[in-house]
Every structure is written in structure tokens, then in C-alpha cells.
Amino acid sequence: MPVLANARILTIDGQMTEFERGWIAITGDKITALGAGDAPDTFGPIMDMGGDLIMPGMVNPHCHMPMTLFRGLGEDVDDRLFRYILPLERALVTADVVEIGARLAALELIRGGVTTVADMYYFEDRIGAVLDQSGLRGVVGQTLANFAAPDHATFDEGFARLDALADLYSDHPRITASAAPHAPYSTGFDVMKRVAAWSADHPDLPVQMHLAETEAELAWAQDTHGRTTVEITDRAGLLTPALVAAHVMYPTENDMDLLAERGVNVAYNARSNGKAGRGIAPITALRERGIQVGIATDGPMSGNTLDLFSQFAPAAMFQKIAGHSRGILPCTDIIRMATIEGAATLGMADRVGSLEVGKQADLIRISLADLRLHPIYDIYSMLTFATLPSDVRGTMVAGQWLMQDRETLTLDADKALADALQIARQFKARIVEIDQMTDKGTP
């Protein structure tokens, strides 16, 4: 592997080490050396980065990849989940459809500088196959839910799929299986207890779940259990360091203390939350308690884009608005949350999230050529508020280039788009039918 030289390097290590002009040596899938100045010729041939920025590949800890196919659908309709999404999933989402949507998502992730993604949806074995082919690193979460899921009619079937998924990826170097109970209200207490038991039997695998996301969820928890949704999840035994809790919009002070005490991780979906009109998650308060928080996109139905650059500005600004201060959630924290802290939410900080000797060679190359990025007084501010996914010039995972000079190397982008548009035509036809039935008052 060539030595990447003549680069501006952000390591995002414990000291936030930076090299204005430096180099990185890679052997196999790992970083073997890095430093400032000219690259030594003892490590191999030199690949000139032309002064571009090299930083860790970004980590997206909460996503629904196949929902690229739902992007922009029913955008301004408050009840679109029940009016459109669930009926479309029941009628049209098959394993093949999931794979097509996931392939489109994988390309978008690669082109936006995301190297690790945590997904939760259906037919996750097919999503894992896409991640394997694409070269991305990922967590594949088998959704468990009490509504009509496309890939299981009963919870027993869902758990059987989960066990098969865990077996399938037990030895994969880049893909990890995960249990993904949809949410407390959509699984119920007994199923959450069953997930907790499964997690205890699989201590190295994460659990993903939407938690304290909606006011309806809070009402369900109070009406059925007389407790908060976080307290119910704790009673079920699911509040553990294995849990990646998505959203956490409405925790009480006691809930946040409980999450911190149990070592739960949080995926912050600012753009998705804002679009849904849900308000501002108390991320500053969660981080002050020592809770690991990563910046996530949510699904492309909810947040529209799968690159983290589109999430940075709302993620920062919402916390500043809530706290009435520019100084809240500074740009260095935003970039850490997108890299090393995002990796920590998935239990991967020992492998990815920073550029350090011995870690996986997961990195991205960002062009600094565009006038929009200059002058650069603060590189982290530039990344947070000015950089676009189109500035990502190269993406590498485990020492393999997945994209160079904006050309994706592991997936056929033209075919992925053509396949996705064909599915979209089917969705559009079904939407017309739904609207006609709704106008006629047919349930």
C-alpha cells in the first residue's frame, strides 16, 4: 500500500494531534506509522495527497439504509408513517427491494465520507451482503416489531432471523450483527426482556432501539406502566452499555441520570428531529453526564441525506439555540462526535474513529480547493459549517479505497440508480391508489 503523503492530517486522537503537512503508512488493513513532514521511503511508494485533508472516516450510528427509496415521499404530511410508509412496506418491501435501497444508500455513504454505519431495518442479511460488497464497515440490526413487518409475522420468526444473522456474521471482519427492537411501545415489555436475555447471551453484539423519541411513546409508557419509557426499558434490562438509543428526545432528569449510570449510548439525529417538528434533544445535558453521543442521519425518509456533513450545522445550532450561547457544542466536539465518539457508541473506538498506529485504516480524503472553504482559521469550523459531501475525494475502509477522485470503485452507481428508480415507479403507483382510497373515505 502506498504511503499517503503531503497531506493535512487530523488524527482525532486523545490529544487531537494535527499535522499541517504529514504522512500515513498503511500495511494491509491497519495504520502502521504516521508523522509530520516528508514521508520516509522505507514504508513503500509515495502517494501524493496534494495538500488535501486526511481525517478518520465518519461513523453513522443510526440509519435505515433501504429507506433511500422513501426519500422525499409525503414530505409535508403529518401522518405519512401510517398513510404511506407502513402500507408501502407491507405491500411492496421485499428482500430484493431492501437490497436495491441499501445499495443506493451505500454509494451515498461512501461518497459522503461515512465509513461505518449502524443500520436497523428488515432482511438485514441482504443489507449485510451490500455492505460486504461495498467494502463499508457496518452493524446490521434485525428489527423486531409488533406491526406487520415485511420479514417476520411473529416475534419468534423475528428472533429466528436475528439468530441466523448473528451466525452469518460471527466471524466477519467488518460486519457485526445486532438486535434492533423497534421501540418500547412497538415491542412491549416482555419482548424487551427477551431481547435483554438475547443480549446477555451475545455480549459482544450491540442492541439498537428508538427511545424517548415521540410524545406518543411517553403517553404509552405512562398510560400502560405508570413510568417513563426509559424507566420501562430499564426494568426490562435493556439499559446496558450494549444499547445504542436513537433520538432520546424527551428524557427526564432522572432518565438522563439512569442512562448515564447504565452506560447507554445515544445516536443524535438533529436534522430528522427538526424536520419532524419534535424539538431539540438534550444532547448537551447527556454529554455532560458522560454519555457517549454520536451524530447520525436517521433514515433518508426522515433526514433525506446520509452524509454527516448535512447533519453538522443543525446538530450544533440546535444545542446553541437551546443553551443561548455560541460556545455550546463547539466544532471540535461535533467532529469528535462524528468520528471517535460515534465509534464509541458502537463499541468500536478501539478499532476506528481516529488515525492511530494499530487501528484500522478507515479514512477519508477531503479536497480543500473550493473557494467556499477559505480562509481556514479553524479547520473544525470549516468541516462543521462549510464542507459538503462533494468535497470528499477519497474514501478508504480497512486499507481499501472504496472511492478515489469521486469515482466509486466497489459498486456500480448507474445500475444502483436505475434499479432504485424502477422501485420508485412502483411506489408512486401505490401512492396514487392510497390517495384515491383515502379521498373516498376507504380505510
N, C-alpha and C positions, 0 to 999 in steps of 0.2 A: 504494500500500500504506500503510495507517495506520502511524503511529509507535507502537510498543509502549512505554507509559509507566507510571509509578508501579509499577515492578517492582523486586524484589530481584534483582540480576544477578550471576551467576558467569560470568566470561568464560573461565576456564581458559586464559588466555594465558600467555606466558612468565613474567610477574610474578604470576600468579594474582590479577589485578585483580578486585576486588569492588565493587559499588555497592549500598549498603544501600537506596537509592532512586534508580533511574535509568531510562534510556530507550534504545531501539534503533530506528534508522531503517533501513528496508529499501526498496530500489528494485529491481524485477524479482526476480531470484533471489539478490541479494547484499546484505550488510550495508554500508550507506553511511556510517553515523555511529552513535556511542553515547556516552553520558556520564552524569554524575551529576545529580541534582536534577530540576527541571522540564524537560520536553521543549520545545525550541523549536518554534514553529508554522511555521517555514519549510520543514519537510520534508513536511508533509501533515497529514491529520486524525489526531487522537489516539485510540488505543485503550487505555483504562484497564485495566491488569492487576490492579488492586485489591490491590496488595501481594504478589501471587504471585511465586514464584521463576521466573526465566528462566535457563536454562543450555543449553549445547550439546546437541543431540541425541546420543544414545548410539550407539556403534559396536559391533556384534556380529561379531567376526572369524572365527567358526566356527559353522556351523549346517547342519542338514539339514531345510529347511523342510517338505517334504511329509510328513515323519515325524510331524507332528501326528497323523496317522491311526493311528500306532502307540503313542500316548501311553498309559502305564499297562498296556500289554499284557505279560503274562508277567513282571510286576514282580519277583517273588522267585525266578525260575527262572534258575539259573546258566548254562544252555546255551540261553537263549532266542534268541540270534542264529541258531544252527543249527536249533533245534527249530521256531521260529516265523517269525522275521523273514525269513530268506533264502527259505524256501518260500513265504511270502506274497508277497514281492516277485516271485519267479519266476512265480507263478500269477496274481496279481491287479493288480500295479502297471503301469498303462498311462499314456500321456501324459495322458489325461483325469483319472485318479486323482491323478497328480502335481500337476496344476493345481488340483484341489479341495483337496488338502492344503496347497499353497502359499498358496492364498487365505485359508484359515483361519489360517495362520501369519502372513501379512502383517497381518491385523487384530490379532492378538495383539501383534505387534511395535509397531505404531502405538499401540495402547492402552497399551503399557508404556514408551513413550518412546524406542524404538530407531528411529533414522532411517537408519542404514546397516547392511546385513547382508551377510556373505560366505557364500554357500551352496555346498554341493557335494552333488550327487545326480544324478539321471537326467532326461532330457528337459528340460534346463536352458533350452531355448528357451521352453518353456511357463512356467517359473518366471520368466524374464525378462519375459514378457508380463504376468504377475501383478504384478511389481514396477513395470512401466511403468504399468499401470492404477492401481495403488495410490498411486503418487507417491513410493514409497520409493526410496532410493539403494541400489545393491547390486552385488555381484560374483557372477556366475553361473559355477560351476565344473563343467565336464563331467567326471564321474567316469570313470576308466579302471581296470578291474579284471579279474582273470583268472577270477573266478567268474561264474556266469550272471547277467549284468547285464540289467535289463529293457529297456535301449535299445540294446545292442550285443552281438553274439555273438563278435566278434573285436576285437583291438586296432586293426586297420585301420579297422573300422567306427567304433570309438570316436574315433580321430583324425579321421576324416572329419566326425563330429559336432562335434568341437572346432573344426575349421577353419570349419565353417559358422556356429558360434556366434560366433567371433571376427569373421567378416564381418558377421553380423547386427547386432552392437552396436558396430561400429568407430567410429561417429560419434554414439553416444547420449550425451546429456549426463549421465545418471545411472547407466547400467548398463554394467558392464565384464565382458568375458568372461575366463575363467580355465581353465587346465588343472588338473585335480584327480586326479592318480594316487592311488588309494585309500590305499596304504601300501606300503612296500618289499616286504613278503612277498607282497602280493596283486597286484603288478605284475611284480616281478623286475628284475634289473639292466639287462638290455637295453632294456626298456621305459622305465625311468627315464632311461637315456641318450637315448632318443628324445624323451622329454619335455624333457630339458635342451636338446636341439637345437632343439625347437619353441620353448622359452622364449627362447633366444638370437635366434631369428628374430622374436620378438614381445616386445621388451624392455620395452614399456610395460604388459604384462599380468602379473598375479600368477600364482603357482602355489600350490595348496593341497594339503596331504598330511598324513595322520596319521603321526606319527613318534615312535618310542620310547614307544609307548602301552601295550603289554602285555608281560608276561613271555614269552609265546609268541613274540612278534616278536623278542625278544632271543635266544631259543633258536634260532629260524630263522636269524638272522644269524650266530650262532656256528657252528652246525652246517653251514651251506652255504657260508659265506665265511670263517669264522675271524676275524671282525671284529665290531664293534658295528654296529647298524643305522644309526647316524649316520655312521659311517665309510664304510659301503657307499654311502649316499646321496651322500656327498661324492665318492667315487670315480666315481660316475655323473655328477657335475657338477651336481647339483641343489641343493647348498647355496649359495645365492646370495641377495642382498637381495630377490629376487622371491618367495622362498619364505615362505609362512605355514605353519609347522609346528604342527599341533594336538596338544595334550596334553604331549608331551615329559616323560613321567613318570619314565623311567629312564635319563637320560644319565649317563655317567661324567664325571669332572672333565675329562678330555681332550675328551670330546664337547662339553661346555659351552664350553670354550676354542675349539673348532673352530667351533661355531655363532656365537660372538661374532666370530671372525676373518672369517667369511664374510658376516656381516651378516644372518643369518637372523632372521626374526620368529617369535614364538610366540603361540599362542592358548591361554589358560589356562582350563580347563574344570573348576573345582573341584567343583561340585555333581555333575556327571556322573561325575567320577573317584571321588568319595567314595561315591556310590551303587553303583558297580561294585566297591567294596572294593579299589581299586588302590593306595591310599596317597595321599601328598602329593607333588605335583610340586615340584621345587626352584626355585620361582619367584624366591625371594629371591636365590639364587646366580646365576640367569640375569640378573636385573636388575642385580646388582652388576657383572656383566661388560659392561653397556651394551646388552644385548639388549632390543629393543622387545617388550613383552608387552601384549597386550590381553585383557580379560576377555570370555569367550564363554559361550554357553549349551550348546554342542553341540546335537544334535538333541533334539526333545521326547520321543523314545523314551528317550533316555539321561538327560536332565536335567529332563524334564517341562515346564518352563516356558521361555518365550522372552524374558522380561523380564530385564534385567540386575540389577534390584533383588534378585531372588531369588538371584542369584549372589554378591552383595557380601559377605554375612556369612560363608559358607563360604570364599570366596576369601581374606578377611582372617584368619579364625580358624585355618584350616589352617596358614598360614605362622607365626602366633603360636605355635601348638602345637609346630610343628617346631622353632622357634627359642627356645621357653620364655621369651617376652617379649611384653608388651603392645605394646611400641614398634615391633615389626616390621610392615612394610607398613601404615603409618598411613593414616587415612581419606582424606587428601588424595591419596595415591598411588592408592588404589582408584578415586576419581572421575577422576583423570587417565587411568588405565588404561582406563576405560570411555568416555573421550572422545578427548582429543588423542593419547594413546599408542595407543589402539585404532585411530585413524585412521592413525597412522604405520605400524602393522603392515601396512596395506593400501596404503601409498604415497599416502595421501590427506591427510596433515597440512597440506599447502599449501592445501587447499580446505575441509576440515571439521574438526570436533573442538574448535574454540574459537570464541568470538564476537569477531571482529576485523574491522575495516574491510577490505573487499575479498574476504572469504571468503563462501562460500555461506550463505544464511540457513536453516541447519538448526538448529532449536532446539526446546526443549520448555518448556511452562508447567506448573509444579507447584504445586498448592494447598498452602498451609501452614496450612489451617484446622483440620485434625484435631487433637484433644487429644493424640493419640498422639505428635505431633511436638514437643511443648513440655514444658519450656522449651528454647529453642535456644541452647546455649552454643557449639556448634561445628556449623556448617551441614553440614560434610562428614561428621561423625559421624552427624548426623541422616539424611543421604542414604544412608549405608552401612548403618546398623543399624535404622532406624525407618521409612523411606519404603516405601510399597507402590506397585505399578503403578497402582492405583486412584486414587492421588493425582495422577497425570498428567492435567492438564485439557485441554491442547492440544499438538498435535504438528505441526511445520512442516518441510517439506523444500523447498529451493530457492525459498523465499518463498511457498509454497503451504500453506495449512492442510490437513492430512490428517485432523485431528480438532480439534474445538472443543467445549468443555464436555462432554467424554466422548462426543460424537456423531461417529462416523467418517463422513467425507464422500466418500470415493472408492470404497468397496466396500460391497456390500450384506451386512451382517453376518448377517441372518436367513437369506438364501439360502446363504451360505457354511456356516453351521452345519448346515442341513438337508442339503446335499449331502454334508458330511463324515459325518454320522450314517448316511446311506444306505450309504456305503462301509464304515463300521464294521460294519454288519449283515452285509455280505459277508465281512468279515474274521472275524467271530465264527463264522459257519457253517464257514469253512475251518478255524478253530482246533479246533472240535469234531471234524472229520474227522481232523486231525493227532493229536489226543489219542487218538482211537479206534484209529488205526493204531499209535501208539506203545504203547498198552496191550496190543495184540495181538502186539507184537513185530515188526511190519512195518517195514522200514527206510524 
